[in-house]
């Protein structure tokens, strides 16, 4: 998994959660965070304002419900 793959994933889906990125890209949170920070600094994505819970099963830890969106 590299920065380009993450960029394409967010671009294709427009708004994705940490949990979705970890699952789809097969990456752990410690590796994912620096990549997200890089894309934020480049102005390509931004953290999305969201409520503290999603509308699905609600079994994810709260930090994985954090969303990012393409700018």
N, CA, C and O atoms as a GROMACS GRO file, in nm:
protein
  284
    1UNK      N    1   0.085  -0.118   0.000
    1UNK     CA    2   0.000   0.000   0.000
    1UNK      C    3   0.089   0.123   0.000
    1UNK      O    4   0.182   0.133   0.080
    2UNK      N    5   0.060   0.214  -0.090
    2UNK     CA    6   0.137   0.338  -0.094
    2UNK      C    7   0.045   0.459  -0.098
    2UNK      O    8  -0.078   0.446  -0.101
    3UNK      N    9   0.106   0.576  -0.100
    3UNK     CA   10   0.030   0.700  -0.097
    3UNK      C   11  -0.063   0.713  -0.217
    3UNK      O   12  -0.176   0.760  -0.204
    4UNK      N   13  -0.016   0.671  -0.333
    4UNK     CA   14  -0.097   0.679  -0.456
    4UNK      C   15  -0.223   0.593  -0.445
    4UNK      O   16  -0.331   0.635  -0.488
    5UNK      N   17  -0.211   0.474  -0.389
    5UNK     CA   18  -0.327   0.385  -0.373
    5UNK      C   19  -0.430   0.447  -0.278
    5UNK      O   20  -0.551   0.441  -0.303
    6UNK      N   21  -0.382   0.505  -0.170
    6UNK     CA   22  -0.472   0.570  -0.075
    6UNK      C   23  -0.541   0.688  -0.142
    6UNK      O   24  -0.662   0.706  -0.126
    7UNK      N   25  -0.466   0.768  -0.214
    7UNK     CA   26  -0.523   0.884  -0.284
    7UNK      C   27  -0.632   0.841  -0.382
    7UNK      O   28  -0.739   0.902  -0.385
    8UNK      N   29  -0.607   0.737  -0.459
    8UNK     CA   30  -0.706   0.687  -0.555
    8UNK      C   31  -0.829   0.633  -0.484
    8UNK      O   32  -0.941   0.652  -0.532
    9UNK      N   33  -0.810   0.566  -0.372
    9UNK     CA   34  -0.922   0.510  -0.297
    9UNK      C   35  -1.015   0.621  -0.248
    9UNK      O   36  -1.137   0.613  -0.265
   10UNK      N   37  -0.957   0.724  -0.187
   10UNK     CA   38  -1.040   0.835  -0.137
   10UNK      C   39  -1.105   0.908  -0.254
   10UNK      O   40  -1.222   0.946  -0.245
   11UNK      N   41  -1.032   0.930  -0.362
   11UNK     CA   42  -1.088   0.997  -0.480
   11UNK      C   43  -1.206   0.919  -0.535
   11UNK      O   44  -1.310   0.978  -0.567
   12UNK      N   45  -1.192   0.788  -0.547
   12UNK     CA   46  -1.298   0.705  -0.606
   12UNK      C   47  -1.424   0.700  -0.521
   12UNK      O   48  -1.535   0.696  -0.575
   13UNK      N   49  -1.409   0.701  -0.389
   13UNK     CA   50  -1.525   0.689  -0.301
   13UNK      C   51  -1.568   0.822  -0.242
   13UNK      O   52  -1.676   0.831  -0.183
   14UNK      N   53  -1.486   0.926  -0.255
   14UNK     CA   54  -1.513   1.062  -0.213
   14UNK      C   55  -1.517   1.083  -0.062
   14UNK      O   56  -1.466   1.185  -0.014
   15UNK      N   57  -1.573   0.993   0.015
   15UNK     CA   58  -1.580   1.005   0.161
   15UNK      C   59  -1.568   0.866   0.220
   15UNK      O   60  -1.653   0.780   0.195
   16UNK      N   61  -1.463   0.843   0.299
   16UNK     CA   62  -1.438   0.710   0.355
   16UNK      C   63  -1.395   0.719   0.500
   16UNK      O   64  -1.338   0.819   0.544
   17UNK      N   65  -1.422   0.614   0.574
   17UNK     CA   66  -1.384   0.608   0.715
   17UNK      C   67  -1.248   0.541   0.730
   17UNK      O   68  -1.198   0.475   0.639
   18UNK      N   69  -1.189   0.562   0.846
   18UNK     CA   70  -1.064   0.494   0.880
   18UNK      C   71  -1.083   0.342   0.868
   18UNK      O   72  -0.998   0.272   0.813
   19UNK      N   73  -1.195   0.292   0.920
   19UNK     CA   74  -1.222   0.148   0.917
   19UNK      C   75  -1.227   0.097   0.772
   19UNK      O   76  -1.173  -0.010   0.743
   20UNK      N   77  -1.291   0.172   0.683
   20UNK     CA   78  -1.299   0.129   0.543
   20UNK      C   79  -1.161   0.128   0.478
   20UNK      O   80  -1.128   0.035   0.404
   21UNK      N   81  -1.082   0.230   0.506
   21UNK     CA   82  -0.947   0.235   0.447
   21UNK      C   83  -0.862   0.119   0.497
   21UNK      O   84  -0.792   0.055   0.419
   22UNK      N   85  -0.868   0.092   0.628
   22UNK     CA   86  -0.789  -0.017   0.684
   22UNK      C   87  -0.830  -0.152   0.625
   22UNK      O   88  -0.745  -0.235   0.594
   23UNK      N   89  -0.959  -0.172   0.610
   23UNK     CA   90  -1.009  -0.299   0.558
   23UNK      C   91  -0.974  -0.315   0.411
   23UNK      O   92  -0.918  -0.418   0.371
   24UNK      N   93  -1.007  -0.216   0.329
   24UNK     CA   94  -0.988  -0.226   0.185
   24UNK      C   95  -0.841  -0.230   0.146
   24UNK      O   96  -0.800  -0.306   0.059
   25UNK      N   97  -0.761  -0.145   0.212
   25UNK     CA   98  -0.620  -0.132   0.175
   25UNK      C   99  -0.530  -0.226   0.253
   25UNK      O  100  -0.409  -0.230   0.229
   26UNK      N  101  -0.588  -0.302   0.347
   26UNK     CA  102  -0.510  -0.397   0.428
   26UNK      C  103  -0.390  -0.329   0.493
   26UNK      O  104  -0.275  -0.368   0.472
   27UNK      N  105  -0.419  -0.226   0.573
   27UNK     CA  106  -0.315  -0.148   0.638
   27UNK      C  107  -0.356  -0.123   0.783
   27UNK      O  108  -0.475  -0.114   0.813
   28UNK      N  109  -0.258  -0.112   0.871
   28UNK     CA  110  -0.290  -0.084   1.011
   28UNK      C  111  -0.293   0.067   1.033
   28UNK      O  112  -0.241   0.144   0.953
   29UNK      N  113  -0.353   0.108   1.142
   29UNK     CA  114  -0.370   0.250   1.172
   29UNK      C  115  -0.240   0.326   1.186
   29UNK      O  116  -0.231   0.442   1.146
   30UNK      N  117  -0.137   0.260   1.242
   30UNK     CA  118  -0.008   0.327   1.258
   30UNK      C  119   0.058   0.359   1.125
   30UNK      O  120   0.130   0.458   1.114
   31UNK      N  121   0.034   0.278   1.025
   31UNK     CA  122   0.088   0.304   0.891
   31UNK      C  123  -0.001   0.399   0.812
   31UNK      O  124   0.048   0.475   0.728
   32UNK      N  125  -0.129   0.396   0.839
   32UNK     CA  126  -0.225   0.478   0.765
   32UNK      C  127  -0.218   0.626   0.803
   32UNK      O  128  -0.225   0.712   0.715
   33UNK      N  129  -0.204   0.656   0.930
   33UNK     CA  130  -0.208   0.795   0.976
   33UNK      C  131  -0.107   0.887   0.908
   33UNK      O  132  -0.146   0.997   0.868
   34UNK      N  133   0.021   0.850   0.894
   34UNK     CA  134   0.114   0.940   0.825
   34UNK      C  135   0.077   0.964   0.678
   34UNK      O  136   0.101   1.073   0.625
   35UNK      N  137   0.020   0.864   0.614
   35UNK     CA  138  -0.023   0.880   0.475
   35UNK      C  139  -0.140   0.978   0.466
   35UNK      O  140  -0.143   1.063   0.377
   36UNK      N  141  -0.234   0.965   0.558
   36UNK     CA  142  -0.347   1.058   0.561
   36UNK      C  143  -0.298   1.201   0.587
   36UNK      O  144  -0.343   1.295   0.522
   37UNK      N  145  -0.206   1.216   0.682
   37UNK     CA  146  -0.152   1.348   0.712
   37UNK      C  147  -0.085   1.410   0.591
   37UNK      O  148  -0.096   1.531   0.568
   38UNK      N  149  -0.016   1.330   0.514
   38UNK     CA  150   0.050   1.378   0.393
   38UNK      C  151  -0.052   1.430   0.291
   38UNK      O  152  -0.033   1.536   0.232
   39UNK      N  153  -0.160   1.355   0.271
   39UNK     CA  154  -0.262   1.398   0.176
   39UNK      C  155  -0.336   1.522   0.225
   39UNK      O  156  -0.377   1.606   0.145
   40UNK      N  157  -0.354   1.535   0.356
   40UNK     CA  158  -0.417   1.654   0.413
   40UNK      C  159  -0.326   1.775   0.389
   40UNK      O  160  -0.374   1.880   0.346
   41UNK      N  161  -0.197   1.760   0.415
   41UNK     CA  162  -0.102   1.870   0.395
   41UNK      C  163  -0.095   1.914   0.249
   41UNK      O  164  -0.072   2.031   0.219
   42UNK      N  165  -0.114   1.818   0.158
   42UNK     CA  166  -0.113   1.850   0.015
   42UNK      C  167  -0.243   1.916  -0.030
   42UNK      O  168  -0.252   1.965  -0.142
   43UNK      N  169  -0.343   1.916   0.058
   43UNK     CA  170  -0.471   1.978   0.026
   43UNK      C  171  -0.561   1.892  -0.060
   43UNK      O  172  -0.655   1.943  -0.122
   44UNK      N  173  -0.534   1.762  -0.065
   44UNK     CA  174  -0.614   1.671  -0.148
   44UNK      C  175  -0.734   1.614  -0.074
   44UNK      O  176  -0.838   1.588  -0.135
   45UNK      N  177  -0.719   1.594   0.056
   45UNK     CA  178  -0.829   1.542   0.137
   45UNK      C  179  -0.842   1.628   0.262
   45UNK      O  180  -0.754   1.707   0.296
   46UNK      N  181  -0.955   1.612   0.329
   46UNK     CA  182  -0.975   1.680   0.457
   46UNK      C  183  -1.055   1.589   0.548
   46UNK      O  184  -1.130   1.502   0.504
   47UNK      N  185  -1.035   1.612   0.677
   47UNK     CA  186  -1.112   1.537   0.776
   47UNK      C  187  -1.256   1.585   0.765
   47UNK      O  188  -1.282   1.705   0.759
   48UNK      N  189  -1.348   1.492   0.763
   48UNK     CA  190  -1.489   1.523   0.746
   48UNK      C  191  -1.556   1.536   0.882
   48UNK      O  192  -1.536   1.452   0.970
   49UNK      N  193  -1.634   1.641   0.898
   49UNK     CA  194  -1.710   1.656   1.021
   49UNK      C  195  -1.820   1.551   1.022
   49UNK      O  196  -1.893   1.536   0.924
   50UNK      N  197  -1.832   1.480   1.131
   50UNK     CA  198  -1.929   1.373   1.140
   50UNK      C  199  -1.972   1.355   1.284
   50UNK      O  200  -1.904   1.399   1.376
   51UNK      N  201  -2.084   1.290   1.303
   51UNK     CA  202  -2.128   1.261   1.439
   51UNK      C  203  -2.040   1.151   1.497
   51UNK      O  204  -1.960   1.092   1.425
   52UNK      N  205  -2.054   1.125   1.623
   52UNK     CA  206  -1.969   1.026   1.691
   52UNK      C  207  -2.010   0.882   1.663
   52UNK      O  208  -1.945   0.790   1.712
   53UNK      N  209  -2.115   0.861   1.587
   53UNK     CA  210  -2.155   0.724   1.555
   53UNK      C  211  -2.201   0.715   1.411
   53UNK      O  212  -2.253   0.812   1.354
   54UNK      N  213  -2.183   0.599   1.352
   54UNK     CA  214  -2.230   0.578   1.216
   54UNK      C  215  -2.370   0.518   1.220
   54UNK      O  216  -2.428   0.501   1.328
   55UNK      N  217  -2.423   0.487   1.107
   55UNK     CA  218  -2.561   0.436   1.100
   55UNK      C  219  -2.568   0.287   1.072
   55UNK      O  220  -2.675   0.235   1.039
   56UNK      N  221  -2.454   0.217   1.084
   56UNK     CA  222  -2.456   0.074   1.056
   56UNK      C  223  -2.453  -0.006   1.186
   56UNK      O  224  -2.535   0.019   1.274
   57UNK      N  225  -2.363  -0.100   1.198
   57UNK     CA  226  -2.365  -0.191   1.313
   57UNK      C  227  -2.319  -0.126   1.444
   57UNK      O  228  -2.353  -0.176   1.552
   58UNK      N  229  -2.244  -0.018   1.438
   58UNK     CA  230  -2.194   0.057   1.553
   58UNK      C  231  -2.100  -0.025   1.641
   58UNK      O  232  -2.095  -0.004   1.763
   59UNK      N  233  -2.026  -0.116   1.582
   59UNK     CA  234  -1.932  -0.198   1.658
   59UNK      C  235  -1.788  -0.151   1.643
   59UNK      O  236  -1.698  -0.205   1.708
   60UNK      N  237  -1.764  -0.053   1.559
   60UNK     CA  238  -1.628  -0.003   1.538
   60UNK      C  239  -1.588   0.086   1.656
   60UNK      O  240  -1.671   0.156   1.713
   61UNK      N  241  -1.460   0.084   1.691
   61UNK     CA  242  -1.411   0.181   1.788
   61UNK      C  243  -1.430   0.322   1.733
   61UNK      O  244  -1.424   0.342   1.611
   62UNK      N  245  -1.453   0.418   1.818
   62UNK     CA  246  -1.485   0.554   1.773
   62UNK      C  247  -1.378   0.614   1.682
   62UNK      O  248  -1.412   0.691   1.592
   63UNK      N  249  -1.251   0.582   1.703
   63UNK     CA  250  -1.146   0.639   1.618
   63UNK      C  251  -1.153   0.587   1.474
   63UNK      O  252  -1.102   0.651   1.383
   64UNK      N  253  -1.216   0.472   1.453
   64UNK     CA  254  -1.228   0.417   1.318
   64UNK      C  255  -1.347   0.475   1.243
   64UNK      O  256  -1.362   0.451   1.123
   65UNK      N  257  -1.432   0.549   1.313
   65UNK     CA  258  -1.548   0.610   1.249
   65UNK      C  259  -1.512   0.750   1.199
   65UNK      O  260  -1.598   0.822   1.146
   66UNK      N  261  -1.388   0.787   1.216
   66UNK     CA  262  -1.338   0.915   1.165
   66UNK      C  263  -1.341   0.909   1.012
   66UNK      O  264  -1.294   0.811   0.953
   67UNK      N  265  -1.395   1.013   0.947
   67UNK     CA  266  -1.408   1.013   0.801
   67UNK      C  267  -1.315   1.117   0.738
   67UNK      O  268  -1.285   1.221   0.796
   68UNK      N  269  -1.271   1.084   0.618
   68UNK     CA  270  -1.194   1.177   0.534
   68UNK      C  271  -1.264   1.188   0.401
   68UNK      O  272  -1.325   1.092   0.354
   69UNK      N  273  -1.254   1.305   0.339
   69UNK     CA  274  -1.320   1.326   0.210
   69UNK      C  275  -1.229   1.396   0.112
   69UNK      O  276  -1.140   1.472   0.151
   70UNK      N  277  -1.252   1.370  -0.015
   70UNK     CA  278  -1.178   1.433  -0.123
   70UNK      C  279  -1.218   1.580  -0.130
   70UNK      O  280  -1.335   1.614  -0.116
   71UNK      N  281  -1.120   1.667  -0.151
   71UNK     CA  282  -1.148   1.811  -0.156
   71UNK      C  283  -1.168   1.854  -0.300
   71UNK      O  284  -1.193   1.972  -0.326
   0.00000   0.00000   0.00000
